[in-house]
Amino acid sequence: MRSDYEPMLYLNNKGNAFIVVFLYVDDIIYSSSSISLVDEFMSQMTNEFEILLNSKPFATPMNDGAEMDDARCFRRIVGSLTYLAHTHPNIAFLGGGTSKFM
C-alpha cells in the first residue's frame, strides 16, 4: 500500500510480517521481517522489470521466531527511516514526521 504522506514509501503487511519499500530515482531499498515476503517481492520485481540481480543483501541480526508488539515494530521502522535519511535527505522529513508518534 502506498503511503498517503510519502509517495516513495510502500508498506505491505501479511499477518505479523511486513515489508517496507522505498523508491528513490533508480534505487529500491527494502526491509522486511520475513524472508518469504522478500522472496515474493523480488520474484514480482524480476517478472515485471529488468533489474540487476547482483545486489548486496545485508542480513540484520534478528530472531525470526520472536513475537514483537506494534510499538517495537514501529520503532524499528523509524530507526530504518532515520538511517536512510542520512543517505537520502528527502526521506528525512518522513522519518521526522513519523518519529513524533513514538
C-alpha positions as CSV (number, residue, x, y, z in Angstrom):
1,M,0.0,0.0,0.0
2,R,1.4,3.4,-0.9
3,S,1.8,5.9,1.8
4,D,-0.6,8.9,1.8
5,Y,2.2,11.2,3.1
6,E,5.3,10.0,1.2
7,P,4.9,8.9,-2.4
8,M,8.2,6.9,-2.3
9,L,7.1,4.7,0.6
10,Y,5.2,1.5,0.3
11,L,4.2,-0.9,3.2
12,N,2.7,-4.4,3.0
13,N,1.5,-6.4,6.0
14,K,0.7,-10.1,5.9
15,G,-0.2,-11.3,9.3
16,N,2.6,-10.4,11.7
17,A,5.1,-9.9,8.8
18,F,5.7,-6.7,6.9
19,I,7.8,-5.4,4.1
20,V,8.7,-1.7,3.7
21,V,9.9,-0.5,0.2
22,F,11.4,2.9,-0.5
23,L,11.9,4.1,-4.1
24,Y,14.4,6.8,-4.9
25,V,15.1,7.7,-8.6
26,D,16.6,4.4,-9.8
27,D,17.2,2.7,-6.4
28,I,14.9,0.3,-4.5
29,I,15.6,0.0,-0.8
30,Y,13.5,-2.6,1.1
31,S,13.4,-4.2,4.6
32,S,11.2,-6.9,5.9
33,S,10.6,-9.1,8.9
34,S,10.0,-12.1,6.7
35,I,12.3,-13.8,4.2
36,S,9.2,-15.2,2.3
37,L,7.9,-11.6,1.7
38,V,11.4,-10.6,0.4
39,D,11.4,-13.6,-2.0
40,E,7.8,-12.8,-3.1
41,F,8.8,-9.1,-3.7
42,M,11.9,-10.0,-5.6
43,S,10.0,-12.5,-7.8
44,Q,7.4,-9.9,-8.6
45,M,10.1,-7.3,-9.4
46,T,12.1,-9.6,-11.7
47,N,8.9,-10.6,-13.5
48,E,7.8,-7.1,-14.0
49,F,11.0,-5.1,-14.6
50,E,14.5,-5.7,-15.8
51,I,16.6,-5.4,-12.7
52,L,20.1,-6.3,-11.7
53,L,20.4,-9.3,-9.5
54,N,23.9,-8.6,-8.3
55,S,22.7,-6.6,-5.3
56,K,24.4,-6.9,-2.0
57,P,21.9,-8.1,0.6
58,F,22.6,-7.4,4.2
59,A,21.2,-9.6,7.0
60,T,20.3,-7.9,10.2
61,P,20.6,-9.9,13.4
62,M,17.1,-10.8,14.4
63,N,15.3,-13.7,16.0
64,D,12.8,-14.8,13.3
65,G,10.6,-16.5,15.8
66,A,10.3,-13.6,18.2
67,E,6.9,-12.0,18.8
68,M,7.0,-8.3,18.6
69,D,4.4,-5.8,19.6
70,D,3.4,-2.9,17.5
71,A,5.4,-0.2,19.3
72,R,8.6,-2.2,18.9
73,C,8.0,-2.7,15.2
74,F,7.2,0.9,14.7
75,R,10.4,2.0,16.4
76,R,12.4,-0.3,14.1
77,I,10.8,1.2,11.1
78,V,11.5,4.7,12.3
79,G,15.1,3.7,13.0
80,S,15.4,2.4,9.4
81,L,14.0,5.7,8.2
82,T,16.5,7.7,10.3
83,Y,19.3,5.7,8.8
84,L,18.0,6.2,5.2
85,A,17.7,10.0,5.9
86,H,21.5,10.1,6.1
87,T,21.8,8.7,2.6
88,H,18.7,10.2,1.0
89,P,17.9,13.6,2.6
90,N,14.4,13.8,1.1
91,I,13.5,10.9,3.4
92,A,14.4,12.9,6.5
93,F,11.0,14.6,6.6
94,L,9.3,11.2,6.6
95,G,11.4,9.9,9.4
96,G,11.0,13.0,11.5
97,G,7.3,13.1,10.9
98,T,6.7,9.5,11.9
99,S,9.0,9.6,14.9
100,K,6.8,12.2,16.7
101,F,4.2,9.4,17.1
102,M,6.6,7.2,19.1
